[in-house]
């Protein structure tokens, strides 16, 4: 778990800087929320389905997604599992039950409830977990998904990352109630609030929530309390709406530092191991970055695949029009290797 948190932080650092250098178009970090992601992911089973938002890279890495696959997605290259059709950090991986991330907030919540209903109908030994931030809980889809899940009694976990900010809006300006977990009672759900910077606490809460969801075929709500130490995204400057002293005050609560101190107190970890791990992870990430950057782009024809099982006539027609257009104006289109 510690290795995965360090890997997540290393990938964030390298790809964030790659965006600042103009090598990728966009990026979002998870600084301050690594334990929330890895702790919860470690409590799930491989057959469980994950509907994420955009700060759950730690979940994906724990599941087995490689840093190379993440880098390929961020560069939208020919090895990108999404075939270059998504913004960076909008990961998805069919092989390990990770549903592709969508940009609009909360769209994944009713989708997750529907997927959990399907698992119930087919008597699958699996649950759905749906991740979102406390800002997303202000969207209408949040309430629709909660109500569907409760009334249909589906096996799923609603996992709310309360990190203090919805982009630039602090929680004090988002709601007047007691956080988000309190809303679960209104839908007849079990709920728990947990310290999101405590890896063991998040793991234990998720394990119990999964057990309840599966045994009783019911939704369970988890709210983790943490802090978003980084900017919302590379399009954001958080120093415009919060003081640097506020960010610094949360440094001691960094989940990676906390778990490292715990391991050292048990005699499980040393400074030598720490240096070795960070060097190895950074070298692996820099190599993945270099490889991803030099790979070619997906074929133009990939614009039309995976929309339907078989291309319908209108898609065939659109693809033909595009090819004719590119052939007519070759000076405007770089198609070599595409």
Backbone torsions as a table, in degrees:
resi	resn	phi	psi	omega
1	UNK	NA	-40.9	179.3
2	UNK	-64.4	-42.9	178.6
3	UNK	-58.7	-41.8	-179.2
4	UNK	-66.6	-38.7	177.6
5	UNK	-63.9	-42.3	178.3
6	UNK	-65.7	-39.6	177.9
7	UNK	-61.6	-43.2	178.6
8	UNK	-60.3	-46.9	-179.2
9	UNK	-65.5	-37.8	179.4
10	UNK	-67.0	-45.4	178.4
11	UNK	-60.7	-42.3	178.2
12	UNK	-58.9	-45.0	-178.2
13	UNK	-63.2	-47.4	-176.8
14	UNK	-67.1	-46.5	-177.1
15	UNK	-74.6	-30.2	174.3
16	UNK	-62.6	-46.2	178.9
17	UNK	-66.8	-32.5	177.1
18	UNK	-63.3	-37.1	177.4
19	UNK	-67.6	-42.2	179.9
20	UNK	-63.9	-25.8	178.0
21	UNK	-86.5	-1.2	179.2
22	UNK	81.7	15.9	-176.6
23	UNK	-87.6	-28.3	169.6
24	UNK	-129.8	163.7	-170.4
25	UNK	-87.0	-20.4	-168.8
26	UNK	-164.3	151.8	174.0
27	UNK	-160.1	154.6	176.5
28	UNK	-134.9	130.2	-179.5
29	UNK	-95.1	169.5	178.4
30	UNK	-124.2	22.2	-176.4
31	UNK	-55.6	125.2	-179.1
32	UNK	97.6	-11.4	-176.2
33	UNK	-123.2	16.9	-177.0
34	UNK	-62.9	-40.0	-178.9
35	UNK	-68.5	-34.3	177.5
36	UNK	-59.7	-42.9	-177.2
37	UNK	-75.3	-52.8	-175.0
38	UNK	-70.6	-38.9	178.8
39	UNK	-60.9	-43.2	179.9
40	UNK	-71.5	-42.6	-178.6
41	UNK	-61.7	-35.5	-177.7
42	UNK	-69.0	-16.2	-178.6
43	UNK	-93.5	-2.8	-177.5
44	UNK	-95.7	170.2	176.1
45	UNK	-110.5	155.0	-176.4
46	UNK	-56.7	-29.8	-178.3
47	UNK	-79.7	-9.6	178.5
48	UNK	-71.9	144.1	-178.9
49	UNK	-99.6	139.5	-175.4
50	UNK	-115.9	126.3	172.0
51	UNK	-113.8	109.7	-174.1
52	UNK	-105.9	175.0	175.2
53	UNK	-103.7	-96.9	178.2
54	UNK	-151.7	7.1	178.5
55	UNK	-120.6	26.5	-174.4
56	UNK	-108.9	29.1	-179.4
57	UNK	-57.1	-32.6	178.6
58	UNK	-61.0	-35.0	176.6
59	UNK	-65.0	-44.7	-178.0
60	UNK	-64.8	-42.6	179.8
61	UNK	-64.7	-39.9	177.9
62	UNK	-63.1	-37.8	-178.9
63	UNK	-68.0	-18.8	179.5
64	UNK	121.1	-0.6	174.9
65	UNK	-67.2	133.6	-175.8
66	UNK	-87.5	160.3	176.6
67	UNK	-64.6	-28.1	177.3
68	UNK	-66.4	-43.3	178.2
69	UNK	-63.7	-37.7	177.7
70	UNK	-66.4	-44.5	179.6
71	UNK	-64.0	-41.3	178.5
72	UNK	-60.3	-39.6	179.0
73	UNK	-65.8	-42.7	-178.0
74	UNK	-66.9	-26.4	177.7
75	UNK	-93.7	-3.7	179.7
76	UNK	51.3	46.1	-177.4
77	UNK	-95.0	-173.6	-174.1
78	UNK	-67.6	-16.8	177.7
79	UNK	-96.3	-3.7	177.7
80	UNK	-60.3	125.2	-179.2
81	UNK	-62.1	-24.7	177.4
82	UNK	-89.2	3.8	175.9
83	UNK	59.3	32.0	173.7
84	UNK	76.8	15.9	-172.7
85	UNK	-104.8	11.2	-179.0
86	UNK	-130.3	158.9	171.8
87	UNK	-65.7	158.4	173.6
88	UNK	-55.8	152.3	-177.9
89	UNK	66.0	6.7	174.8
90	UNK	-94.2	69.3	-172.9
91	UNK	-75.5	162.9	173.1
92	UNK	-165.5	148.1	-177.7
93	UNK	-155.2	99.9	-177.2
94	UNK	-60.2	-36.2	-176.2
95	UNK	-63.2	-24.4	-179.8
96	UNK	-124.4	28.4	171.8
97	UNK	60.0	41.4	175.2
98	UNK	-108.5	107.4	-179.4
99	UNK	-69.9	142.9	-176.4
100	UNK	-63.2	136.6	-177.9
101	UNK	-74.2	142.1	175.7
102	UNK	-110.8	147.7	179.6
103	UNK	-70.3	-46.3	-177.3
104	UNK	-62.5	133.3	-177.8
105	UNK	-62.6	138.3	169.4
106	UNK	77.4	-4.2	-179.9
107	UNK	-60.3	-27.7	-176.9
108	UNK	-75.0	-15.9	-172.9
109	UNK	-72.3	-53.1	175.1
110	UNK	-66.2	-30.3	176.1
111	UNK	-62.3	-42.3	-179.4
112	UNK	-65.0	-40.2	178.1
113	UNK	-62.6	-39.7	178.2
114	UNK	-65.9	-40.6	178.2
115	UNK	-64.4	-40.1	178.6
116	UNK	-65.1	-35.7	177.1
117	UNK	-64.7	-38.3	177.7
118	UNK	-64.2	-42.7	177.5
119	UNK	-60.1	-39.4	178.9
120	UNK	-64.8	-45.4	-177.2
121	UNK	-64.8	-33.3	-179.4
122	UNK	-94.7	8.7	176.5
123	UNK	54.9	42.4	179.4
124	UNK	-80.4	143.2	177.3
125	UNK	-85.0	63.2	-174.1
126	UNK	-156.7	159.8	175.5
127	UNK	-124.5	173.0	171.4
128	UNK	-112.6	138.9	170.7
129	UNK	-119.6	133.8	-176.7
130	UNK	-121.5	118.1	-179.2
131	UNK	-96.3	143.4	174.7
132	UNK	-165.3	164.3	178.6
133	UNK	-93.8	167.9	-178.8
134	UNK	-66.3	-25.9	176.0
135	UNK	-66.7	-36.4	178.2
136	UNK	-62.8	-28.2	-179.4
137	UNK	-67.2	-5.2	175.1
138	UNK	-89.6	-6.3	-179.2
139	UNK	-84.1	153.1	-179.9
140	UNK	-63.5	-34.7	179.9
141	UNK	-62.4	-26.8	177.2
142	UNK	-59.4	-48.9	-177.5
143	UNK	-69.6	-38.4	178.2
144	UNK	-62.3	-45.7	-180.0
145	UNK	-64.9	-41.0	178.4
146	UNK	-61.5	-44.4	-177.0
147	UNK	-68.6	-42.1	176.3
148	UNK	-57.3	-49.6	-176.0
149	UNK	-62.7	-40.6	-178.2
150	UNK	-70.4	-46.1	-176.0
151	UNK	-73.2	-31.5	178.7
152	UNK	-87.5	-7.0	177.6
153	UNK	52.9	64.4	-175.1
154	UNK	-101.8	152.0	179.6
155	UNK	-82.3	94.6	-179.3
156	UNK	-153.3	161.5	175.4
157	UNK	-116.9	126.0	169.2
158	UNK	-89.7	118.4	-174.1
159	UNK	-116.2	102.9	-177.3
160	UNK	-97.9	120.7	175.2
161	UNK	-91.4	101.4	177.5
162	UNK	-92.0	97.4	-175.7
163	UNK	-105.9	12.7	172.9
164	UNK	96.0	-21.0	-176.0
165	UNK	-142.9	138.0	168.1
166	UNK	-104.4	92.7	-167.1
167	UNK	55.3	-103.6	-177.0
168	UNK	-103.4	2.1	-175.9
169	UNK	-98.0	115.3	179.0
170	UNK	-71.1	161.9	-176.3
171	UNK	-60.3	-30.2	-178.7
172	UNK	-64.3	-20.0	178.0
173	UNK	-103.2	2.4	-178.1
174	UNK	-96.7	-36.6	-175.4
175	UNK	-156.1	162.1	178.1
176	UNK	-108.3	-12.3	178.9
177	UNK	-78.6	-177.7	-178.7
178	UNK	-86.8	80.7	179.1
179	UNK	66.8	-154.8	-175.9
180	UNK	-105.8	-33.1	-177.6
181	UNK	-57.9	-31.8	-178.5
182	UNK	-61.6	-23.6	-178.7
183	UNK	-72.2	-23.0	-176.3
184	UNK	-61.1	-36.6	-178.7
185	UNK	-59.4	-34.2	179.3
186	UNK	-66.2	-20.7	177.5
187	UNK	-102.2	5.9	178.6
188	UNK	75.9	28.2	-178.3
189	UNK	-104.2	149.4	166.6
190	UNK	-71.8	147.7	-178.6
191	UNK	-150.1	154.9	175.6
192	UNK	-146.4	145.9	172.8
193	UNK	-112.5	137.8	-174.0
194	UNK	-140.1	154.3	176.1
195	UNK	-67.8	109.8	-176.7
196	UNK	-71.0	-11.3	178.1
197	UNK	-94.5	-0.1	179.4
198	UNK	-103.7	103.9	-175.3
199	UNK	-56.5	-46.3	-178.8
200	UNK	-63.9	-40.9	-178.4
201	UNK	-64.0	-42.8	179.2
202	UNK	-64.7	-43.6	179.3
203	UNK	-60.9	-47.2	-178.3
204	UNK	-63.8	-42.7	-179.5
205	UNK	-64.0	-41.3	-178.2
206	UNK	-70.1	-38.0	177.9
207	UNK	-61.3	-44.7	-179.8
208	UNK	-69.4	-39.0	178.1
209	UNK	-62.5	-40.7	178.3
210	UNK	-63.6	-43.1	179.5
211	UNK	-59.7	-46.8	-179.7
212	UNK	-63.6	-44.8	-178.3
213	UNK	-60.3	-41.7	-176.7
214	UNK	-77.0	-44.8	-176.8
215	UNK	-70.6	-34.5	-176.0
216	UNK	-108.1	1.6	-176.2
217	UNK	46.0	66.1	-177.2
218	UNK	-147.2	154.2	175.3
219	UNK	-80.8	145.4	177.3
220	UNK	-128.1	141.1	-175.0
221	UNK	-110.4	130.2	174.9
222	UNK	-121.3	131.5	172.3
223	UNK	-119.0	119.6	177.2
224	UNK	-100.7	133.4	-179.2
225	UNK	-100.8	115.6	-179.0
226	UNK	-143.7	-155.9	-179.0
227	UNK	-151.1	131.1	178.2
228	UNK	-81.9	101.0	-175.4
229	UNK	-77.0	-24.5	-179.9
230	UNK	-95.0	-177.2	173.9
231	UNK	-69.9	161.4	177.4
232	UNK	-57.6	-44.5	177.6
233	UNK	-159.4	-177.7	177.1
234	UNK	-71.1	-7.3	176.0
235	UNK	-92.6	4.9	-171.9
236	UNK	-122.4	147.2	170.9
237	UNK	-123.1	96.6	-173.0
238	UNK	-70.4	-14.0	178.6
239	UNK	-70.6	-9.9	178.1
240	UNK	-80.5	-16.3	-179.4
241	UNK	-130.9	5.6	172.4
242	UNK	-150.2	152.4	-177.9
243	UNK	-78.8	147.9	177.0
244	UNK	-61.8	-31.0	179.7
245	UNK	-64.3	-31.4	178.1
246	UNK	-65.7	-43.9	179.6
247	UNK	-64.3	-43.7	-178.6
248	UNK	-63.1	-35.9	-178.6
249	UNK	-62.7	-23.9	-178.7
250	UNK	-91.5	-3.3	-176.4
251	UNK	-61.2	-36.8	-180.0
252	UNK	-68.4	-18.4	178.1
253	UNK	-92.5	5.8	178.7
254	UNK	-52.7	121.5	-175.6
255	UNK	-61.6	-29.7	178.5
256	UNK	-69.8	-45.1	178.5
257	UNK	-63.0	-41.7	-178.2
258	UNK	-62.6	-44.8	-177.6
259	UNK	-72.1	-32.1	176.5
260	UNK	-63.6	-43.7	178.2
261	UNK	-61.1	-38.5	178.7
262	UNK	-63.1	-46.6	-179.4
263	UNK	-64.3	-38.7	178.9
264	UNK	-65.8	-37.2	179.3
265	UNK	-66.0	-25.0	178.7
266	UNK	-91.9	-3.5	-177.9
267	UNK	77.6	19.7	-177.4
268	UNK	-91.8	-10.7	-170.0
269	UNK	-145.3	150.5	-179.3
270	UNK	-137.2	168.2	178.6
271	UNK	-63.3	-36.8	179.0
272	UNK	-63.6	-42.5	177.9
273	UNK	-65.1	-37.6	-179.9
274	UNK	-63.0	-48.5	-179.7
275	UNK	-61.8	-44.4	-179.1
276	UNK	-62.0	-45.8	-179.2
277	UNK	-61.7	-47.9	-177.9
278	UNK	-64.4	-37.7	178.1
279	UNK	-65.6	-43.6	-179.3
280	UNK	-65.2	-44.2	-178.4
281	UNK	-66.7	-39.7	179.9
282	UNK	-68.2	-40.3	178.7
283	UNK	-62.9	-42.3	179.9
284	UNK	-65.3	-38.7	-178.6
285	UNK	-72.0	-39.7	178.2
286	UNK	-64.7	-36.8	177.3
287	UNK	-66.3	-42.8	178.3
288	UNK	-61.8	-39.2	178.0
289	UNK	-61.5	-46.6	-178.1
290	UNK	-63.1	-44.2	-179.9
291	UNK	-64.0	-47.2	-177.4
292	UNK	-62.2	-38.9	-176.6
293	UNK	-67.2	-28.6	-175.6
294	UNK	-98.5	2.3	176.0
295	UNK	-81.2	153.9	-179.3
296	UNK	-73.2	174.1	179.4
297	UNK	-88.9	158.8	177.5
298	UNK	-64.3	157.0	177.6
299	UNK	-64.2	145.3	177.8
300	UNK	-58.0	-32.1	-179.3
301	UNK	-63.1	-19.0	179.2
302	UNK	-68.1	-13.4	174.3
303	UNK	-60.6	-24.8	-171.1
304	UNK	-110.4	-3.0	179.6
305	UNK	-88.3	159.2	173.9
306	UNK	69.6	4.3	176.5
307	UNK	-76.0	-46.4	174.3
308	UNK	-131.1	164.7	178.1
309	UNK	-57.3	-44.2	173.2
310	UNK	-126.5	142.3	-177.9
311	UNK	-62.4	127.5	176.7
312	UNK	-82.5	161.0	-174.7
313	UNK	-51.5	-39.8	-177.2
314	UNK	-65.9	-34.4	177.3
315	UNK	-69.6	-40.7	177.3
316	UNK	-59.9	-42.6	179.6
317	UNK	-64.8	-43.3	179.5
318	UNK	-63.3	-41.5	179.6
319	UNK	-63.8	-40.3	178.9
320	UNK	-64.4	-43.1	178.5
321	UNK	-60.5	-41.9	-179.0
322	UNK	-64.2	-45.2	179.9
323	UNK	-62.0	-40.9	179.1
324	UNK	-65.6	-40.6	-179.9
325	UNK	-63.9	-44.3	179.9
326	UNK	-66.4	-36.4	178.9
327	UNK	-68.8	-32.0	-178.6
328	UNK	-74.4	-32.8	-177.9
329	UNK	-124.8	62.6	-174.9
330	UNK	-63.1	-25.3	-178.1
331	UNK	-68.8	-16.5	-178.1
332	UNK	-99.1	-4.0	-175.2
333	UNK	-131.1	127.5	174.3
334	UNK	-92.1	106.9	-174.7
335	UNK	-118.1	4.7	-179.9
336	UNK	-64.5	126.9	179.4
337	UNK	78.9	6.4	-179.2
338	UNK	-104.2	NA	NA
